[in-house]
Amino acid sequence: MNLADALRSAIEPDRVREQVPLAQSTTLKAGGTADLVVSAHSVGDVVAVQRLASLHGAPVAVLGAGSNLIVADDGVRGIVLRVDGLAWTDIDGDLATIGAGTMNAHAVRAMHKAGYVGAEFLALVPGQFGGSVAMNAGTRWGELSDVLDAVTIVTAAAEVQRLTLGDLKPAYRHGGVPVGAVVVSGVIRVERGDAATARERVREEKRYRGQTQPYQEPCFGSSFANPPGDAAGRLIEAVGAQGVALGRRGDQREARELHRELERRDRAGSCRIDGVGAQVRSRRNRYRAASGGSCVWV
Ligand SMILES: Cc1cc2nc3c(=O)[nH]c(=O)nc-3n(C[C@H](O)[C@H](O)[C@H](O)COP(=O)(O)OP(=O)(O)OC[C@H]3O[C@@H](n4cnc5c(N)ncnc54)[C@H](O)[C@@H]3O)c2cc1C
C-alpha cells in the first residue's frame, strides 16, 4: 500500500489530500505544492502520521498558520501535517492547556472570558499556539518561554512525550522542540486578574500594530531581531542595507517588498521565491557585516 492509502486507512480518508497548492496557506501567499497534506484532529492522528511517515521514509513538515515560513517554489515532498483540528483552551486553576492548532488570539480571548490574564502578548502574534511554541514567539511584552510550563509532543518515532521548559531550553525565537517532533499541546501559567483592562490593552496594541505593520499585506513578519540596545530597522537604514526598505519599520518593509517582488515576477510568469531569497540573503550579509555580526535573522 502506498503512503497516501496507508494514511487514508489510518485516519479519516477526506483528511488526506494529494498535490495541494500551499501558497494560500501562508501569509506570504507564495510557494509550491505539497505531495500530501494531512489534517490531524487528534493526538492519535499525529501518532499515526509519524508512524507511517517513518515506515515509508517520508519527511513530515508541520504547517501552522503559515505566518513564519517560506514554501519553496518546488513545493514540499513527503507529508505536510496540519494541526488545525487540535484547537482548544482548557483552564484549570492557574494553568491553561492549549491545543497546538489554536490561534493565539483565540486562546487569549478564552483566557480573558474566563477571567484570567497573563499571556496577552500571544494575542499579537498571528500564528497558532504550536507554531508559537516552535518559534518561542514573543513581543516587547514577553515571550512564550516566560509563561510556558510544559508541552506535549509526538516524536518522529511516534512517541507521545511531555517536555518541561527545562527540557526544551528555548532561546530567542527558537522553541527548542526536538527535530522532527510535532507539538500537540502546551500548558501556560495564567492568573486571575482584570481581564477587561487586559483586553483593552491588547486592542490598543493591535491598533498600533495595524498602523505600523503590514498585517493586511502578504508578508512573514520581521526579518531581523533587534540587536541589544538598538532597532533592526534603524540599523538596516544606517548601513544602507535596506534596499527598498524605508522608514523606521525597515525590517518589516523588507518582507513587504519581498512580496511585491514576487508579484512582479509572477506577472512576468516566473515567480521564483528562491531568487528573491538570494536578494534578501545578500542584504542580510551586508547588514550582518555592518552590525559587527550582532544581527540575528529570524
Ligand atoms: C504581520 C506579522 C506579524 C508578526 N509578528 C510577530 C511578533 O510580534 N512576534 C513573533 O514572535 N512573531 C511574529 N510573527 C511571526 C509568526 O506569527 C510567529 O512566528 C508565529 O509563532 C508562527 O506561528 P505559525 O502557526 O504561523 O507557524 P508556521 O509559520 O506555520 O510555522 C513556523 C515554524 O514552526 C513549525 N511548526 C508549526 N506548528 C508546529 C507544531 N504544531 N509542532 C512543531 N512545529 C510546528 C513549522 O514547521 C515551521 O518550522 C509575525 C508574522 C506576521 C505575518
The ligand as a Gaussian input file, in Angstrom:
#p B3LYP/6-31G(d) Opt

LIG

0 1
 C        2.332000      40.563000      10.276000
 C        3.106000      39.594000      11.134000
 C        3.481000      39.973000      12.417000
 C        4.215000      39.079000      13.227000
 N        4.572000      39.488000      14.486000
 C        5.251000      38.641000      15.275000
 C        5.638000      39.021000      16.613000
 O        5.357000      40.099000      17.096000
 N        6.353000      38.123000      17.347000
 C        6.696000      36.899000      16.874000
 O        7.333000      36.124000      17.597000
 N        6.342000      36.507000      15.620000
 C        5.642000      37.339000      14.823000
 N        5.298000      36.951000      13.553000
 C        5.730000      35.634000      13.057000
 C        4.762000      34.480000      13.350000
 O        3.437000      34.944000      13.535000
 C        5.182000      33.668000      14.577000
 O        6.480000      33.129000      14.430000
 C        4.204000      32.511000      14.871000
 O        4.509000      31.988000      16.137000
 C        4.271000      31.401000      13.820000
 O        3.182000      30.518000      14.053000
 P        2.515000      29.725000      12.838000
 O        1.447000      28.858000      13.402000
 O        2.125000      30.668000      11.771000
 O        3.749000      28.828000      12.385000
 P        4.176000      28.478000      10.879000
 O        4.621000      29.717000      10.172000
 O        3.156000      27.657000      10.223000
 O        5.463000      27.584000      11.177000
 C        6.633000      28.160000      11.714000
 C        7.583000      27.020000      12.116000
 O        7.008000      26.294000      13.209000
 C        6.846000      24.926000      12.856000
 N        5.587000      24.468000      13.459000
 C        4.341000      24.990000      13.289000
 N        3.443000      24.333000      14.032000
 C        4.130000      23.348000      14.679000
 C        3.750000      22.294000      15.566000
 N        2.479000      22.130000      15.965000
 N        4.729000      21.459000      16.006000
 C        6.014000      21.613000      15.621000
 N        6.431000      22.566000      14.778000
 C        5.490000      23.440000      14.314000
 C        6.784000      24.899000      11.336000
 O        7.155000      23.627000      10.846000
 C        7.792000      25.991000      10.999000
 O        9.104000      25.495000      11.105000
 C        4.561000      37.799000      12.732000
 C        4.143000      37.409000      11.448000
 C        3.418000      38.282000      10.651000
 C        2.972000      37.835000       9.291000

